[in-house]
């Protein structure tokens, strides 16, 4: 067996069910199977910059079913960190912490932003691997991300429960579901929960088309409807404005252009806030049915991870320890069927897995009569 290695672990970005299961998976495999030492860094990349660490060797038991992350998390970026009111590149501080702890590898658990930050650290000379975490399921090159299955269960259960209220009061219930810019969670929960209308970012919606679909249900004897709407769903005009702002941000080159593009995109996002409430009001006016809104919010990210997410996180964590032992770095540990596969971070960072318009879930939704807003 090769010499024991010393690895660091951090969790970054939004919290997600299965993070502790993944910490346990990679930690126990590293310690018990390969004889490694494991150091955890608190609160994401900020804890790495500030060298706030904890030995994990004896803290890995009893966390498999615990929600959140025992290490804490943040959305800080090492190359753009807010320090004393200023944005500073703290990459050198990360490298110094890595070297001070004599790390052979750093494991970063996170989503798309974490992949980009990790790639920057790889280019700074560090050995880094990532594990794919996000309830949005929008990371490319992996069959699944841990956190998604639990969030899907929670969102589906919410829709199930809303059916009784919608039916009893003859209402339109509009339920907002997370997913950022990808519709996987809303589409999956909407289909599984029997929503009558499903609105996702990939398909711009017409309020009139939705109202007509609800009207057909009323004429057919159903005096209630469930509308599942992704937080990033938009009408065609707003979708075009959003795409233009994103394109401008991607094309920005100079610091001034980047700052202006970021400000422009933030303004577009700010204008989109409250969209679900506006949609409900529009549907009430067009259909004559009373409308109510339920925003699930952070409930979708909390609580005990599902068995599926515990299994996935444990599999990927264990595979991550294998790769570190083999000397592999600069990769994301992707789920591939019942196994795993290392994917270069260059193929992951800066990309997003959206719902293809010909995906089987979309076809199934249309075939069972679900309105997708177009």
VOGU-3710 file (C-alpha; in Angstrom, 3 decimals, decimal comma):
1> xxxxxxxxxx> 0,000/0,000/0,000  1,222/3,519/-0,802  2,147/5,828/2,052  -0,725/7,301/4,044  -1,893/10,629/2,721  -3,330/13,672/4,473  -6,412/15,175/2,872  -8,611/18,180/3,498  -12,391/18,361/3,079  -14,709/21,370/2,782
11> xxxxxxxxxx> -18,333/21,978/1,819  -19,161/25,043/-0,271  -22,196/26,755/-1,760  -25,745/26,107/-0,581  -26,355/23,350/1,938  -27,841/20,159/0,576  -29,112/16,822/1,917  -26,357/14,228/1,796  -23,377/16,472/2,547  -22,663/14,763/5,848
21> xxxxxxxxxx> -23,127/11,362/4,229  -20,504/12,345/1,640  -18,113/13,655/4,308  -18,543/10,359/6,131  -18,124/8,322/2,935  -14,849/9,859/1,865  -13,598/10,278/5,441  -14,192/6,730/6,625  -12,833/5,239/3,408  -9,745/7,434/3,673
31> xxxxxxxxxx> -9,121/6,727/7,365  -10,258/3,118/7,780  -9,350/1,676/4,384  -6,325/3,692/3,311  -4,890/4,921/6,615  -5,079/8,588/5,655  -5,504/11,556/7,959  -8,495/13,810/7,325  -8,779/17,517/8,128  -12,032/19,433/7,734
41> xxxxxxxxxx> -12,188/23,163/6,971  -15,099/25,157/8,336  -17,444/27,332/6,282  -16,231/26,519/2,821  -13,365/28,318/1,144  -13,403/31,062/3,777  -12,367/28,548/6,412  -9,565/27,408/4,132  -8,363/30,994/3,703  -8,579/31,662/7,449
51> xxxxxxxxxx> -7,171/28,229/8,378  -10,115/27,217/10,560  -9,742/23,469/10,669  -10,857/20,420/12,645  -9,568/16,838/12,680  -12,342/14,647/11,298  -10,950/11,209/12,141  -13,167/10,848/15,233  -16,114/12,950/14,052  -17,348/10,734/11,226
61> xxxxxxxxxx> -19,680/8,441/13,170  -23,341/9,301/13,612  -23,557/11,861/10,797  -24,922/9,698/7,964  -28,545/10,717/8,548  -27,905/14,288/9,693  -29,000/17,120/7,390  -26,882/20,147/6,552  -23,120/19,938/6,981  -21,123/19,532/10,168
71> xxxxxxxxxx> -18,398/21,698/8,594  -20,624/24,651/7,754  -20,642/26,291/4,350  -20,412/29,623/2,555  -20,517/30,983/-0,977  -17,120/32,714/-0,743  -14,800/32,529/-3,748  -11,056/32,390/-2,981  -10,159/34,696/-5,883  -12,845/37,278/-4,976
81> xxxxxxxxxx> -13,244/37,285/-1,205  -14,651/40,154/0,830  -12,010/41,124/3,396  -12,475/44,277/5,501  -14,827/45,761/2,942  -12,575/45,034/-0,038  -12,641/42,293/-2,684  -9,256/40,542/-2,563  -7,735/37,548/-4,340  -6,949/35,155/-1,474
91> xxxxxxxxxx> -5,667/32,266/-3,588  -2,193/32,618/-2,078  -3,696/32,209/1,403  -5,402/28,985/0,289  -2,110/27,636/-1,043  -0,395/28,568/2,229  -3,023/26,742/4,310  -2,784/23,695/2,041  0,977/23,600/2,494  0,849/24,348/6,228
101> xxxxxxxxxx> -1,322/21,280/6,790  0,890/19,188/4,497  -2,135/18,170/2,437  -1,772/15,760/-0,434  -5,258/16,550/-1,732  -8,277/18,764/-1,082  -11,839/17,484/-1,509  -14,476/20,118/-2,242  -18,148/19,158/-1,976  -20,309/21,499/-4,006
111> xxxxxxxxxx> -22,058/22,476/-7,201  -21,209/24,552/-10,247  -19,575/27,440/-8,392  -17,447/25,021/-6,386  -16,287/23,347/-9,605  -15,100/26,711/-10,964  -13,354/27,657/-7,723  -11,736/24,219/-7,525  -10,430/24,473/-11,077  -8,763/27,772/-10,197
121> xxxxxxxxxx> -7,018/26,047/-7,281  -5,890/23,227/-9,562  -4,337/25,841/-11,827  -2,640/27,296/-8,742  -0,893/23,956/-8,295  -3,098/22,154/-5,746  -4,430/18,591/-5,968  -8,206/18,990/-5,825  -11,176/16,735/-6,493  -14,871/17,586/-6,170
131> xxxxxxxxxx> -18,034/15,669/-5,355  -21,253/16,753/-7,163  -23,721/18,275/-4,696  -26,834/20,282/-5,564  -30,590/19,907/-5,262  -30,814/21,495/-8,726  -29,290/18,442/-10,479  -27,725/20,861/-12,968  -24,081/19,721/-12,924  -22,880/18,427/-16,276
141> xxxxxxxxxx> -21,116/15,105/-16,847  -22,758/13,277/-13,929  -25,892/11,160/-13,963  -27,020/12,571/-10,624  -26,063/14,942/-7,823  -26,623/14,151/-4,170  -29,298/16,345/-2,623  -31,598/16,125/-5,632  -33,416/12,936/-4,623  -34,284/14,283/-1,162
151> xxxxxxxxxx> -35,441/17,647/-2,515  -37,539/15,813/-5,102  -39,200/13,793/-2,329  -39,923/16,956/-0,309  -41,314/18,942/-3,251  -43,463/16,006/-4,383  -44,844/15,532/-0,870  -45,742/19,235/-0,761  -47,663/18,992/-4,034  -49,436/15,876/-2,757
161> xxxxxxxxxx> -50,567/17,791/0,326  -51,662/20,858/-1,638  -54,063/18,813/-3,730  -56,540/18,475/-0,853  -56,642/22,220/-0,182  -56,919/23,098/-3,865  -59,757/20,611/-4,323  -61,630/21,600/-1,168  -61,586/25,333/-1,876  -61,860/25,189/-5,698
171> xxxxxxxxxx> -58,626/27,138/-6,016  -55,571/27,462/-8,165  -52,577/26,628/-5,990  -49,314/27,974/-7,391  -46,326/26,277/-5,737  -42,843/27,705/-6,304  -40,029/25,165/-6,364  -36,273/25,745/-6,303  -33,893/24,859/-9,106  -32,228/28,185/-9,953
181> xxxxxxxxxx> -31,897/28,150/-13,756  -32,651/24,473/-14,383  -36,062/22,819/-14,270  -35,183/19,294/-13,124  -36,636/19,612/-9,635  -39,872/21,308/-10,677  -40,400/18,986/-13,624  -39,742/15,837/-11,610  -41,857/16,891/-8,632  -44,598/18,191/-10,892
191> xxxxxxxxxx> -44,883/14,915/-12,750  -44,616/12,790/-9,607  -47,127/14,976/-7,756  -49,618/15,184/-10,609  -49,401/18,951/-11,103  -51,718/20,205/-13,825  -49,296/22,885/-15,003  -45,475/22,716/-14,826  -43,398/25,781/-15,650  -39,620/25,462/-16,023
201> xxxxxxxxxx> -36,881/27,899/-17,127  -36,169/25,935/-20,299  -39,680/26,572/-21,692  -40,846/30,217/-21,599  -44,514/30,321/-20,662  -47,581/32,212/-21,817  -49,983/33,207/-19,051  -52,808/32,990/-21,567  -51,875/29,396/-22,457  -51,868/28,460/-18,776
211> xxxxxxxxxx> -55,232/30,132/-18,216  -56,686/28,296/-21,216  -55,439/24,954/-19,876  -57,039/25,689/-16,512  -60,225/26,736/-18,309  -60,339/23,392/-20,118  -60,079/21,640/-16,765  -62,989/23,697/-15,416  -65,100/22,898/-18,457  -64,238/19,232/-17,936
221> xxxxxxxxxx> -65,521/19,330/-14,350  -62,288/19,997/-12,413  -62,668/23,222/-10,461  -59,107/23,334/-9,112  -55,574/23,239/-10,514  -52,039/22,826/-9,211  -49,381/24,944/-10,912  -45,766/23,935/-10,173  -43,452/26,794/-11,141  -39,664/26,863/-11,015
231> xxxxxxxxxx> -38,198/29,975/-9,425  -36,392/30,694/-12,700  -39,376/30,237/-15,040  -40,131/33,278/-17,210  -42,392/34,487/-19,986  -40,792/34,883/-23,448  -40,009/38,608/-23,048  -38,381/38,201/-19,637  -36,546/35,082/-20,824  -35,059/37,017/-23,756
241> xxxxxxxxxx> -33,925/39,822/-21,434  -32,336/37,293/-19,100  -30,503/35,522/-21,959  -29,148/38,858/-23,206  -27,839/39,706/-19,726  -26,194/36,293/-19,390  -24,642/36,566/-22,865  -23,274/39,990/-21,993  -21,723/38,618/-18,812  -20,064/35,719/-20,654
251> xxxxxxxxxx> -18,675/38,070/-23,303  -17,315/40,618/-20,817  -13,506/40,802/-20,866  -12,256/43,883/-19,021  -12,873/44,457/-15,285  -15,165/47,361/-16,187  -17,181/45,229/-18,619  -17,445/42,407/-16,093  -18,636/44,758/-13,334  -21,236/46,318/-15,635
261> xxxxxxxxxx> -22,443/42,925/-16,855  -22,749/41,579/-13,314  -24,723/44,664/-12,293  -26,998/44,306/-15,309  -27,689/40,623/-14,594  -28,363/41,411/-10,932  -30,902/44,024/-12,002  -32,665/41,485/-14,217  -32,732/38,951/-11,370  -34,058/41,605/-8,973
271> xxxxxxxxxx> -36,855/42,502/-11,373  -37,799/38,802/-11,518  -38,302/38,623/-7,738  -41,947/38,132/-6,848  -42,730/36,618/-10,238  -44,726/33,734/-8,744  -47,008/36,139/-6,887  -47,586/38,132/-10,072  -48,329/34,949/-11,993  -50,923/33,869/-9,434
281> xxxxxxxxxx> -52,641/37,260/-9,636  -52,702/37,101/-13,437  -54,220/33,613/-13,413  -56,877/34,666/-10,928  -57,848/37,599/-13,151  -57,969/35,477/-16,297  -59,782/32,428/-14,894  -61,980/33,849/-12,155  -60,679/31,187/-9,769  -59,189/32,169/-6,434
291> xxxxxxxxxx> -55,402/31,710/-6,458  -53,022/31,039/-3,598  -49,210/30,815/-3,566  -46,967/28,438/-1,642  -43,222/29,062/-1,804  -41,382/25,997/-0,525  -38,025/27,753/-0,181  -35,319/26,283/2,027  -37,564/23,481/3,281  -36,440/21,646/0,143
301> xxxxxxxxxx> -32,804/21,689/1,259  -33,319/20,678/4,870  -33,828/17,625/7,006  -32,752/14,020/6,837  -31,351/12,917/3,466  -33,268/10,204/1,662  -31,844/6,684/1,392  -31,097/7,346/-2,281  -28,999/10,396/-1,430  -27,211/8,626/1,434
311> xxxxxxxxxx> -26,303/5,806/-0,912  -25,151/8,114/-3,711  -23,112/10,322/-1,382  -21,459/7,312/0,238  -20,636/5,746/-3,150  -19,114/8,946/-4,515  -17,264/9,704/-1,300  -15,718/6,243/-1,210  -14,779/6,552/-4,895  -13,150/9,895/-4,134
321> xxxxxxxxxx> -10,898/8,261/-1,536  -9,954/5,626/-4,112  -8,939/8,302/-6,608  -6,865/10,203/-4,065  -5,060/6,995/-3,121  -4,365/6,416/-6,827  -2,933/9,928/-7,144  -5,737/11,270/-9,341  -6,700/14,944/-9,002  -8,249/17,790/-10,963
331> xxxxxxxxxx> -11,473/15,841/-11,418  -15,092/15,654/-10,330  -16,237/12,229/-9,115  -19,223/11,723/-11,409  -22,024/9,224/-10,900  -22,136/6,890/-13,879  -24,807/4,198/-13,748  -24,197/2,190/-10,578  -20,541/3,196/-10,586  -18,511/6,380/-10,802
341> xxxxxxxxxx> -16,074/8,047/-13,159  -13,488/10,824/-12,772  -14,289/13,738/-15,093  -11,735/16,541/-15,624  -12,870/19,756/-13,964  -12,246/21,578/-17,241  -15,251/19,704/-18,636  -17,468/20,687/-15,697  -16,606/24,238/-14,637  -18,711/26,985/-16,182
351> xxxxxxxxxx> -21,265/24,613/-17,686  -24,842/23,834/-16,648  -27,035/20,794/-17,337  -30,450/22,057/-18,403  -33,515/19,975/-19,231  -33,378/19,060/-22,951  -36,613/19,887/-24,716  -36,814/16,328/-26,038  -36,164/14,748/-22,627  -38,336/11,775/-21,684
361> xxxxxxxxxx> -39,718/13,620/-18,642  -41,047/16,405/-20,872  -42,506/13,903/-23,307  -44,187/12,013/-20,463  -45,641/15,227/-19,024  -47,141/16,196/-22,360  -48,518/12,705/-22,973  -50,456/12,723/-19,695  -51,947/16,112/-20,519  -49,804/18,381/-18,386
371> xxxx> -49,600/21,989/-19,562  -46,006/23,226/-19,820  -47,014/26,814/-20,462  -46,108/26,978/-24,135
//
